[in-house]
Structure formats: structure tokens, C-alpha cells
Amino acid sequence: MFRRLIFDHWVAIFPLISFVVTATVYFAISRQALRMTPRQTEHFARLPFEDNHHDAS
């Protein structure tokens, strides 16, 4: 029954590629956050989270 099932080993590369891409993005964001100067952190701390302007559209 399982002899008819064809499994190609090259398919296993896709999870590895996904992990590498995700880890690279996470590492890049973490590195950028750790390299921020105190002036930049103060700037981002003062940014508003929501806009007080309500459009009537």
C-alpha cells in the first residue's frame, strides 16, 4: 500500500527555506531595534498610536 506513495526528498527543502527566511527577518528586526539610539527610542515613544481625525467618508 505504501509502495505506491512517492516521496521526493527535495520537497523537504521548503520548510527549511521558510525557517531561514523567518529567522532572517526576525534577526534583522531585532538587530535594528537593539542598535537604536536613545534619541530614536524617544522619538518612537512619542508617536501617537491612533489618529484623532475622523473622516466623514
C-alpha positions in Angstrom: 0.0 0.0 0.0 2.7 2.5 0.9 4.9 1.4 -2.0 2.7 3.5 -4.3 3.3 6.6 -2.3 6.1 8.6 -4.0 8.0 10.9 -1.6 10.6 13.2 -3.1 13.2 14.4 -0.7 13.6 17.7 -2.4 10.2 18.7 -1.0 11.7 18.9 2.5 13.7 22.0 1.4 10.6 24.2 1.6 10.2 24.1 5.4 13.9 24.8 5.7 13.6 27.8 3.3 10.6 29.1 5.3 12.5 28.8 8.6 15.6 30.6 7.2 13.5 33.5 5.8 11.6 33.9 9.0 14.7 33.7 11.2 16.5 36.3 8.9 13.6 38.8 9.2 13.3 38.3 13.0 17.1 38.7 13.3 17.1 41.9 11.2 14.3 43.5 13.1 15.9 42.6 16.5 19.2 43.9 15.4 17.7 47.2 14.2 15.8 47.6 17.5 19.0 46.9 19.5 21.0 49.4 17.5 18.6 52.3 18.0 20.0 55.4 19.7 18.3 56.9 22.8 17.1 59.8 20.6 15.4 57.4 18.2 13.7 55.5 21.0 12.4 58.8 22.5 11.1 59.7 19.0 9.2 56.4 18.6 8.0 56.6 22.2 6.3 59.9 21.5 4.5 58.7 18.3 0.7 58.5 18.7 -0.9 55.1 18.4 -4.2 56.4 16.8 -5.2 59.3 14.7 -7.7 61.7 16.3 -9.0 62.8 12.9 -12.2 61.2 11.8 -13.1 61.4 8.2 -16.8 61.5 7.3 -16.3 59.3 4.2 
